[in-house]
Amino acid sequence: MDQWPWWVLAFAVVVDIAIRITAIIIIPRNRRPTAAMAWLLAVFFIPYIGVLLFLVIGNPRLPRARRRKQDQINAYIAETSHQLHFGTLRPNAPGWFPPLVAMNEKLGALPISGDNGAHLISDYQQSLDAMADAIRTATDYVHVEFYILQSDDATDNFFRALEEVSARDVEVRVLLDHWANRWKPRYRKTIKRLTAMGADWHLMLPMQPLKGRMQRPDLRNHRKLLVVDGNVAFVGSQNVTDSSYNLPKNIKRGLHWVDLMVRVDGPIVLSVNAIFLSDWYSETDEALGEIDITHAEIGSGDLDCQIVPSGPGYEVENNLRLFLTLLYAAREKIIIVSPYFVPDEALLLAVNAACDRGVHVELFVSEEGDQAMVYHAQRSYYESLLRAGVRIWMYRKPYILHTKTLSIDDEVAVIGSSNMDMRSFGLNLEISMLVRGEEFVAEMRGVEDEYRALSRELTLEEWLQQPLRSTVLDNLARLTSALQ
């Protein structure tokens, strides 16, 4: 076989060196050190493939036009909510709480509100049926926004409720993530059913290059929310689908998802609705100005609540800053429930610092994983967490614990769609709800007790018996988890 001419080899060497030098200049800019290091390793070890991957998924931001829309939305919400009275706040807040609220409002432009009712629903089917019951009370509109939305036997009551209110001329607006649904079973059936009932439905973050709609292909709108007439809302971790997600591989393994939703009423519903309206505007260019987000009804309780949106449309990682502040504020107890716990350096340091302060820290994860790379990346942190003093509870298979909550001490908690991993911090559009109120945290403690009873505790002694092949897989997955 003929050898390559010397000038071809010289050219290849020059290109290779140019790629590496350019990567050192471009990649670390405005990027986390861990992400920058992971990308540089990819470029240095597999230059051409690494560069191609970086060009495709290296930018964690939404397109500029969408970011401008988000800025417009934030400005509008800040203007309309200025000096409005969203209920009466509870007295005697901890000293750190008002600055946290102010930070959240600065980042997401949504105010805190008082006089809210909030109740958890931990049973999967009961949650779907509770949302269906709420939908049937609608007289004006129903806003549905879910990462995954499927018409199946488990969700039939939910869809029938939408059909019933649509037949009464109630406006039904639906948003669902394009990529998450496009390749799932029952997608076509679901779209046909929405169309047949007369729902105004749209895909979120669509990948439709022929229509000029493109962004980084792995960005997702991961939010889950429902709003009925501006009076009642639901947020949490659950998608509208069967607990097996109707996937043959899950059915074969007997996997079922365990989730947690919260039903809210009161002024906080306006904030949830504002998130829907912002996503609606982003996808449709339609501003629903006739829907009021400034006049709140008093709720069934006196909880203080604040909605914290996050995602690549914002300048910083709103959800991560919320979690970090709470972890440093905790004085007695921290309970984290996250199916995908892949912390960055700041989050890991905050957890370890809490243990060093004598704070009791527990982490609930699944014994079995549904996503191999994330599962192994998460496992790579277990030894350091256990050595720091974190108690790790593994929810027994074949169930996937999909709940996403954080509670500290006995007064403050967060529930929503956000995992504690780098994808949720940087790539997904998420919604989190901050709640202050002993009664709500007590309700959450009850759910945590249920999870603990269905879990087994992982010990350091057990973990140190892991085979070498598992450790290698875990560490490799940890490196790739930072590619953002």
C-alpha positions in Angstrom: 0.0 0.0 0.0 1.3 3.4 -1.0 2.3 5.8 1.8 0.7 9.2 2.2 2.7 12.1 0.7 4.8 14.0 3.3 2.7 17.1 2.7 -0.5 15.3 3.6 0.9 14.1 6.9 2.3 17.6 7.6 -1.0 19.1 6.9 -2.8 16.7 9.2 -0.3 17.5 12.0 -0.8 21.2 11.5 -4.6 20.8 11.6 -4.4 18.6 14.7 -2.3 21.2 16.5 -4.6 24.0 15.4 -7.6 22.1 16.7 -6.0 21.6 20.1 -4.9 25.2 20.4 -8.3 26.6 19.3 -10.0 24.2 21.7 -8.0 25.6 24.6 -9.0 29.1 23.7 -12.7 28.6 23.0 -13.9 25.7 25.1 -13.2 26.9 28.7 -14.8 30.3 28.0 -17.9 30.8 30.2 -18.0 27.1 31.0 -17.7 25.1 34.2 -14.2 23.8 34.8 -15.5 20.2 34.8 -17.4 20.6 31.6 -14.4 22.4 30.0 -12.0 19.6 31.0 -14.3 16.9 29.7 -14.6 18.6 26.3 -10.9 19.2 26.1 -10.2 15.5 26.9 -12.6 14.6 24.1 -11.0 16.9 21.6 -7.4 15.9 22.6 -8.0 12.1 22.5 -10.5 12.0 19.5 -9.9 15.3 17.8 -12.2 15.1 14.8 -15.0 13.3 16.5 -14.6 15.6 19.5 -14.8 18.7 17.4 -17.9 17.4 15.6 -19.6 16.6 18.9 -18.8 20.0 20.3 -20.2 21.7 17.2 -23.5 19.7 17.6 -24.0 19.7 21.3 -21.3 22.0 22.7 -23.6 25.1 23.1 -25.9 24.6 26.1 -27.9 27.7 25.3 -31.2 28.1 23.4 -31.2 30.0 20.1 -30.8 33.8 20.5 -34.4 34.5 19.4 -35.8 32.3 22.1 -33.5 33.9 24.8 -34.8 37.3 23.7 -38.4 36.0 24.2 -37.5 34.8 27.7 -36.0 38.3 28.5 -39.3 39.9 27.3 -41.3 37.5 29.4 -39.2 38.1 32.5 -39.5 41.9 32.1 -43.3 41.6 31.6 -43.8 39.5 34.7 -41.6 41.7 36.8 -43.5 44.8 35.6 -47.0 43.3 36.2 -46.2 41.8 39.6 -44.4 44.9 41.0 -46.1 46.0 44.2 -49.0 43.6 43.8 -50.2 41.9 47.0 -50.0 38.1 46.5 -51.5 37.0 49.8 -50.1 37.5 53.3 -46.7 35.9 54.1 -46.1 33.8 57.2 -44.3 35.6 60.0 -41.0 34.8 61.6 -39.1 33.6 58.5 -35.5 32.5 59.1 -33.0 35.2 58.4 -31.7 33.5 55.3 -35.1 33.0 53.7 -35.9 36.6 52.4 -32.5 36.9 50.6 -33.2 33.5 49.0 -36.6 34.7 47.8 -35.0 37.9 46.5 -32.4 35.9 44.6 -35.0 33.7 43.1 -37.1 36.6 42.0 -34.1 38.3 40.5 -33.3 35.2 38.4 -36.8 34.1 37.5 -38.9 37.3 37.9 -41.6 35.5 39.9 -42.6 36.8 43.3 -43.3 34.8 46.4 -46.9 34.5 47.5 -48.8 33.6 50.7 -52.2 32.1 51.5 -51.6 29.0 49.4 -52.9 25.5 49.8 -50.7 22.6 48.7 -51.2 18.8 49.1 -49.0 16.0 47.9 -50.3 13.0 45.9 -47.9 10.1 46.0 -50.0 7.4 44.3 -49.4 7.3 40.6 -52.9 6.6 39.4 -54.5 8.7 42.0 -52.5 11.7 40.7 -53.7 11.2 37.1 -57.3 10.9 38.3 -57.0 13.9 40.6 -55.8 16.0 37.6 -58.7 14.6 35.6 -61.2 15.7 38.3 -59.7 19.2 38.4 -59.9 19.4 34.6 -63.7 18.6 34.7 -64.3 21.7 36.8 -62.9 24.0 34.1 -65.2 26.8 32.8 -62.6 28.9 30.9 -59.4 27.1 30.0 -57.1 24.2 30.8 -53.3 24.5 30.3 -51.4 21.2 30.0 -47.6 21.1 29.8 -45.8 17.8 30.2 -42.5 16.4 29.1 -44.2 13.2 28.1 -47.9 13.0 27.3 -49.4 9.7 26.1 -52.9 8.4 25.6 -53.1 4.9 27.2 -55.2 2.9 29.6 -53.7 4.7 32.7 -54.3 8.2 31.2 -57.6 7.6 29.5 -59.5 9.3 32.3 -57.2 12.3 32.0 -57.9 12.5 28.2 -61.6 11.9 28.6 -61.7 14.9 31.0 -60.0 17.1 28.3 -62.5 15.9 25.7 -65.5 16.6 27.9 -64.4 20.2 28.7 -63.4 20.9 25.1 -66.9 19.8 24.1 -68.2 22.6 26.4 -66.1 25.1 24.5 -63.5 25.3 27.3 -60.1 26.3 25.7 -57.7 23.4 25.9 -54.0 24.3 25.3 -51.4 21.6 25.3 -47.6 21.6 25.2 -45.5 18.5 24.9 -41.7 18.0 24.3 -41.0 17.0 20.7 -38.0 14.7 21.1 -39.3 13.0 24.3 -42.6 12.0 22.6 -41.7 11.6 18.9 -40.0 8.2 19.4 -42.3 6.9 22.1 -45.1 4.4 21.6 -48.6 5.9 21.1 -47.3 9.2 19.9 -49.5 9.3 16.7 -52.5 8.0 18.7 -52.0 10.8 21.2 -51.7 13.5 18.6 -54.8 12.3 16.8 -56.8 12.3 20.0 -55.7 15.8 20.8 -56.6 17.0 17.3 -59.9 15.2 17.4 -61.0 16.8 20.6 -60.1 20.3 19.3 -57.2 21.0 21.6 -54.7 23.6 20.5 -51.5 21.6 20.9 -47.9 22.4 20.1 -44.5 20.7 20.3 -41.9 22.1 22.6 -38.3 22.6 21.4 -39.1 20.9 18.0 -36.3 19.6 15.9 -37.8 20.5 12.5 -34.9 21.7 10.3 -37.2 21.9 7.2 -39.3 24.3 9.0 -36.4 26.4 10.3 -36.8 25.2 13.9 -33.5 24.0 15.3 -31.5 24.2 18.5 -29.0 21.9 20.3 -30.6 18.5 19.7 -30.5 17.3 23.3 -32.2 20.4 24.9 -35.5 19.3 26.5 -38.5 21.0 28.1 -38.7 18.8 31.1 -41.5 20.6 32.9 -44.7 19.0 34.2 -47.6 21.3 35.0 -51.4 21.6 34.7 -53.4 24.8 35.3 -57.2 24.9 35.4 -58.9 28.4 35.1 -56.1 30.0 37.1 -57.6 28.5 40.3 -55.9 25.1 40.6 -52.6 23.8 39.4 -50.5 20.7 39.6 -46.6 20.5 39.5 -44.2 17.7 40.2 -42.2 14.9 38.7 -44.9 12.8 37.0 -45.5 12.6 33.3 -48.9 11.8 31.8 -48.3 8.2 30.8 -48.5 4.7 32.2 -46.1 4.0 35.0 -44.1 1.7 32.6 -44.0 4.4 30.0 -45.4 1.8 27.6 -41.8 0.9 26.6 -41.3 -2.8 25.8 -37.9 -2.9 27.6 -39.5 -1.5 30.8 -42.4 -3.9 30.6 -40.0 -6.9 30.0 -38.0 -5.8 33.1 -41.2 -5.1 35.1 -40.1 -1.5 35.7 -42.6 1.0 37.1 -42.1 4.7 37.9 -42.8 6.2 41.4 -43.6 9.9 41.3 -44.9 12.7 43.4 -47.2 15.6 42.4 -48.6 18.5 44.4 -52.0 20.1 44.0 -51.9 23.8 44.7 -54.5 26.6 45.0 -54.2 30.2 45.8 -52.0 33.0 44.3 -49.2 30.5 43.4 -51.4 29.2 40.6 -50.8 32.5 38.8 -47.0 31.8 38.9 -47.5 28.3 37.5 -49.7 29.8 34.8 -47.0 32.4 34.0 -44.6 29.6 33.2 -47.0 28.0 30.9 -47.8 31.3 29.1 -44.0 31.9 28.7 -43.5 28.5 27.1 -46.6 29.0 25.0 -45.3 32.3 23.7 -41.8 30.8 23.1 -43.3 28.0 20.9 -46.2 29.8 19.2 -45.3 33.6 19.2 -48.8 34.0 20.6 -49.1 36.2 23.8 -52.3 35.2 25.6 -52.9 38.7 27.0 -56.5 38.0 27.9 -55.4 35.6 30.7 -54.9 37.4 34.0 -51.8 36.7 36.0 -52.2 39.7 38.4 -55.3 39.1 40.4 -55.0 36.2 42.8 -57.6 34.2 44.8 -56.8 33.3 48.4 -56.1 29.6 48.7 -57.1 26.9 51.1 -54.0 27.3 53.3 -51.4 29.8 54.5 -48.3 28.4 52.9 -45.6 30.7 51.3 -44.8 29.5 47.8 -42.5 30.6 45.0 -42.1 29.2 41.5 -38.5 29.0 40.3 -38.2 28.3 36.6 -34.8 27.3 35.2 -33.2 26.2 31.9 -30.9 27.3 29.1 -33.1 30.4 28.4 -31.7 32.0 31.6 -28.3 33.5 32.2 -27.5 31.2 35.2 -28.5 27.9 36.6 -31.5 29.1 38.8 -32.3 25.6 40.2 -28.7 24.9 41.2 -28.4 28.2 43.1 -31.7 27.5 44.9 -30.5 24.1 46.0 -27.1 25.4 47.1 -28.6 28.1 49.2 -30.9 25.6 51.0 -28.1 23.1 51.6 -26.0 25.8 53.3 -29.0 27.1 55.2 -29.8 23.7 56.8 -29.1 23.4 60.5 -30.6 20.0 61.4 -31.7 17.9 58.5 -31.5 17.5 54.7 -33.5 15.0 52.8 -32.8 14.7 49.1 -34.9 12.6 46.7 -33.5 12.5 43.2 -33.5 9.7 40.6 -30.5 11.2 38.9 -28.0 12.6 41.5 -24.9 13.7 39.6 -23.6 16.8 41.5 -21.1 19.3 40.3 -18.3 20.4 42.6 -20.3 23.1 44.3 -23.3 20.8 45.1 -21.0 18.1 46.3 -19.1 20.5 48.5 -22.4 21.8 49.9 -23.5 18.3 50.9 -20.2 17.5 52.4 -20.1 20.8 54.3 -23.5 20.1 55.7 -22.3 16.8 57.1 -19.3 18.5 58.6 -21.6 20.9 60.4 -23.4 18.0 62.0 -26.5 18.2 59.8 -28.3 14.8 59.2 -28.3 14.2 55.5 -30.2 11.5 53.6 -30.3 10.7 49.9 -32.9 8.6 48.2 -32.1 7.0 44.9 -33.2 4.0 42.9 -31.6 0.6 43.4 -32.0 0.0 39.6 -31.3 2.5 36.9 -33.2 3.2 33.7 -30.5 5.3 32.0 -27.1 3.5 32.0 -24.8 6.5 31.7 -26.5 8.6 34.4 -26.9 5.5 36.6 -23.2 4.8 36.5 -22.2 8.4 36.9 -24.4 8.7 40.0 -22.8 5.6 41.5 -19.3 7.1 41.2 -20.2 9.6 44.0 -21.5 7.0 46.5 -18.2 6.3 48.2 -17.4 10.0 48.9 -21.0 10.6 50.1 -20.9 7.6 52.4 -17.5 8.6 53.8 -18.9 12.1 54.4 -21.7 10.7 56.5 -24.6 10.8 54.0 -27.2 8.0 54.5 -28.1 6.6 51.1 -31.4 4.8 50.7 -31.9 2.7 47.6 -35.6 2.3 46.5 -36.0 -1.4 45.8 -36.4 -2.6 42.2 -38.3 -3.1 40.0 -39.5 0.4 40.8 -37.8 3.6 39.6 -38.0 6.4 42.2 -38.6 9.4 40.0 -39.6 11.9 42.7 -37.6 15.2 42.8 -37.7 16.9 46.2 -35.4 18.6 48.7 -36.5 19.4 52.3 -34.4 21.0 55.0 -35.1 21.1 58.8 -38.9 21.2 59.4 -40.1 24.3 57.6 -38.8 24.6 53.9 -39.0 22.2 51.0 -38.7 22.2 47.2 -40.7 20.0 44.8 -40.7 20.0 41.0 -39.3 18.5 37.8 -35.6 19.2 38.4 -33.2 16.4 39.1 -29.9 17.1 40.8 -27.7 16.5 37.8 -25.9 18.6 35.2 -28.6 18.0 32.6 -31.3 19.5 34.8 -29.0 22.4 35.8 -27.9 23.3 32.3 -29.8 21.6 29.5 -33.4 21.1 30.6 -36.2 23.6 31.1 -37.4 22.9 34.6 -40.0 24.1 37.1 -39.4 24.0 40.9 -41.7 25.2 43.7 -40.2 26.5 47.0 -42.6 26.0 49.9 -42.3 27.4 53.5 -44.7 25.8 56.0 -44.3 23.2 58.7 -47.5 21.4 57.7 -46.3 20.9 54.1 -42.9 19.6 55.3 -44.6 17.2 57.7 -46.6 15.9 54.7 -43.4 15.5 52.8 -41.8 13.7 55.8 -44.7 11.2 55.6 -43.9 10.5 51.9 -40.2 10.1 52.8 -41.1 7.6 55.5 -43.0 5.6 52.9 -40.0 5.6 50.6 -37.7 4.6 53.5 -39.9 1.6 54.3 -39.6 0.5 50.7 -35.8 1.0 50.5 -32.7 -0.6 51.8 -29.8 1.4 53.2 -26.5 1.2 51.3 -23.4 1.0 53.6 -19.8 1.9 53.0 -18.8 -1.7 53.8 -21.1 -3.0 51.1 -20.1 -0.4 48.6 -16.4 -1.2 49.0 -17.1 -4.7 47.7 -18.0 -3.4 44.3 -16.1 -5.3 41.5 -13.4 -3.4 39.6 -15.5 -3.5 36.3 -18.3 -1.5 38.0 -15.8 1.1 39.3 -14.4 1.6 35.9 -17.8 2.0 34.3 -18.8 4.4 37.0 -15.7 6.6 36.6 -16.0 6.7 32.8 -19.6 7.7 33.1 -18.7 10.4 35.6 -16.3 12.0 33.0 -18.9 12.1 30.2 -21.6 13.5 32.5 -19.9 16.9 32.4 -20.1 17.3 28.6 -22.4 20.3 28.3 
